[in-house]
């Protein structure tokens, strides 16, 4: 392997570009284990996770910052992110972000990472950690509502963890939908472009919703469409789901109860929530209890996940450089 030119170092600070991060080939299993390690460390008070800071200007932009730190490994991660629904009109991704990594003991800066890559991988990693405990282990059919970055990252993660054979896809843009189907087919999966969201969901074991957030979004997904035993991960704040249908779910898990309590508007009715991701991993919160249970993971995004992914990538990149 050639020396990664995109991992430039100046005064001890490295920049990890999207191409370099992709070249590290971190597996979904490694990412999930890194997240689980920090969640367990949180219980031992060796990892700290601050609630998100969010700004929502009236023009539909979504601005967010996250902060998490650990003693093992001794790292601190700060992510700044902007979602602008108008970006695609200018040839830009809807979301752009940057992650800064510091030594959590000295505070010395270590690296800057492309935040779009971290966000995509982290989000799928959080879903994977939840799915390992909430989805049926024999899940073979996955449905994707939305065909963007998160659909692609979740497909990679779930295909590595479950015996997937077929996917159902529903999206607003035929070009992105067809490209996503082709990606799945190159992985040896059958891909079906569904005419409606209900058609995509009704027979699926795993469902991923990643609908782009906007002020004009009207909920159109109904949890009553889910078959017994289905698991759904809602990466879009549950915004496209009809709120009154979520009571059809037997088990709803959020990413962080503490973070939810600090937010002005809950993701879902708090009375429906059974626990959070830390509880699932530590065993304090029960996972799937019956084969027919309908369950969901609803989440805003956990800063600890950004730290887990950014820290793993940074450590792997350092190992690559030392090996050259």
N, C-alpha and C positions, 0 to 999 in steps of 0.2 A: 504494500500500500504506500502511495506517495504521501509525503508530508502534507497535511491539510492546510492549504494556503489561506482558507477562510478562518482559521483559528489564529488570528493575529494577536500578538502580545505586546503591550505597551505599558510600562510601569507595573507589570504584574496583572494587567487586566486583559482578558482574552475575549474575542468576539466569536461566537458560535453562530455561523450563518445557517440558513435553511438547508443548503446543500450538504454542509458538514454534518448537521444534526441528522439528516436523512441517511447519510452514509454510515452512521454508527450502528444502524440496523438493530435498535433496541426492540426486543420482542414484547408482545402483549403480556406474556407471563412475567418477564422481568419488571415491567412497568407496574403491574398489579402488586407484585411482591414488594416493590419499593414503597408504594402507597400504603400497603398493609403494615410495613415496618414502622412507618411514621405514625400511623394510627395507633399502633400498640405503644409506641414511645410517648404518645400524647397521654395515655392512661398513666404512664410512669412519671409524668411531668418532666419529660425530657424533650418534648416537642410542644410548640405553642402556635396557635392559629388565631389570627385576629379576624373579626367579621369584615366583610367587604365594605369598602367605601364607594358609594355610588352617586353619580350626578346624572340627572335626566333633564337636559334642556328641553324646552317646549317644541323644538323642531324635530323631535324623534330620535336624536342621538342618545346613546347610552355610554356613559363614561364610568370606568370602574378601576379600582386599585385594590390589590390584595397584599397581605403580609403574613409570612410564616417563617418560623425559625426552629432549629433543632440543635441539640448537643451531639447527636450521633446520627448522621455526620454533622460536624460543626459548621452548618451553613444557614444563611438567611436569604430568603427570596422575596423580592418585591416585583409585582407585575402591574403595569399600567396598560389599559386597553380602551379602545374607542370602537364602538359599533355605530356605523352610519349607514342607514338603509339607502342613501343616495349614492354611495361609493361606486356600485357597479355601473351606474350611468357614466362614470368617468374612467372606467376601466380598472377600478381598484377593488380589492376584496372588501366585503362588508365589514370585516373586523380586522383591525391592525393592533399589534401589541408588542411590548418589549419586556423582558425579564432581566432584572439586575440581581446578581448573586454576590453575596458578601460572606466573609468569614464571620460566623456568629459569635466568636469570642473576641477577636481583635477589632472587628468592624472593617477590616481592609477589603476593598473591592477585589473580586476574583474574576468575574466574567459578565458579559452581556450576551443574552441569547435572544434569537428570534422568537417573539412571543406568540406568533401565529402557530408555529410548529408546536410549541409547548402547550398552548391551549387545546389544539386538536388532539394531541396525544394524551394529555392529562384528562380531558373530558371523557374520552373513550376508556381510559384507565379506571376512572371512578366508576363508570358504568360496569366495567368488567368485574371490579371488586364486589359490587352489589349483585350482579347477575350470578356470580359463583355461588351466592347464598340464597338467592330468591328465585332463579329460573330453574326449570326442569333440566337435569343434566343430559337428557336425551333430546333436547330441543333441536329440530332439524329444519324448521321453516322460520325465516326472519322477514319482517316487514319494515320498510323504511318509508317514512313520511317526510319528505325533504331529501334532496339528492346532492347536498353540498359537501363541504369539508368534513363535517361531523358524520355524515352518512358513510363516507369513505373510511374514516378512521375507526368507526364502530364496526364496519364490515370486517376490517382486518382483525380487530380484537376478538369479535365474537366467532369468527371462523377459526381462530386459533384455540378457542376454549370450548366450542360446542361442535357436534357432528352435523354441521349445516349441509343441506343438500339443495335448498331452493330459497330464493328471495322473491318477495313481492315489493314493487316499487311504485310509489305515487309521488309526483312532483308537479309543480306548475309549469316548469320549462321542459319541453320535450328534448332539447339538446342535452341538458344536464342529466335528465332521466336516462336517456339512451346511453350516454357515456358511462353512467354508473352501472347500468346493466351489462355493458361490455366488460367493465372491470371485474364484475362478479363472474362472468363467464370465463375470463382468463384464469380464474381461480378454480375452475372446474365446477362451478355452481350453475344451476338452472336459474334464469332470471325472467320474471314475468312483469311486464309493464301493466299495472292495474289502471282501470278506467276511473275508479273512485277510491277514496280513502277507505271506505268501509270494505270494499272488495279486497284491498290489500291486507287489511287487518284481520278479517274474520277467522282465517284459518291459521294464523301465525302463532308460533310458540314464543318468539322474541319480537318485540316491536320497538323501534327507535324513532322518536319524533324530534326533528331538528328544523322546525319551521322558523324562517327568518322573522325576528320580532319587528313590529312596526306599529305605530298608533292606529293604523287602519285594519289591523288583524282582527278578524271576527272568529271566535271559537267555532270549530266545525267537527271536532273529533269526539266520539261518544265512547266512554269506557264500557258501556253495555255491549259494545260490539266484540269485546274480547272474549275469546273462548275460555272454558275452564282450564286452568293450568298456565295461562299466558302470563308473561312478564313484559312490562313496558318500561323503558327508560326515557324520561322526558327531559331532554337537554335544553328545551326552550321555555323553561320556567312554567311549564304546564299551560302556557298562554293559549295554544290552539285547542285545548280540551274544554268541553262543556263542564263547568264547575259542578253543576248538580248531578252529573253522571258519575263523578269520582267516588260516590258512596257505594258504587257497584264493586269497587275493589276491596278485597279482603285484607290487604296489607299495603300500607304506603310508608315508605322510608324516605327521609330527607337526608341531605348530606351532613347538616350540622344543626342540631337543636338550638345551640347557643346563638349561632348566627341568625337563625330564623326568628328567635325571640327579639333580636335587635332591629329587625326590619319593620318598616311602617305598615307593609301589607304582606301577609303570609302568602306563600306559594299556593297552599291548599288550606282547607278548613283544618285548624290544629286538632280538632277532635278526631280526625281521620288518621292522624300520624301515629305510627307505632314505635318510632325510634329513629336513630340516625346511623350513619355509616360506621362511626367509631364503635357504637354499640353492637352492630352486626359483626365486626371483626373481633372484638373482645369477647363476644358471646353473651353480653348483657342484654342484647336485643335478639329475639328469635328470628331466624330466617324462615324459609319455606317450611310449613308444617304439614301440608297435605298436597297430594298430587294435583288436585283440582283448584287449588288456591290461585286467585288472580292477584298479582302483586305489581307494585310500581315503585320506581326510584325517581323521585322528583327533586331536582337540585339546581342551585344557583351557580355552583362551582366552588370548590373548596381550595383555599390558598395553600393548604398543606399538600394538595395534589400538585400544584405548580412547583412547590419545593421538591417534592419527590421526583418529579420528572426532570426538572432542571438540574438537580443535584446528581442524579444518575447519569445524565448526558454529560455533565461537566467532568465527572470522575472517569467516565469511559473515554472521553476525548483526551484527557490527561494521560491515560494509560496508552492510548494509541501513539501520542507524541513521544512518550518515553520509550516505546518499543522500536521507534525508527532509528 
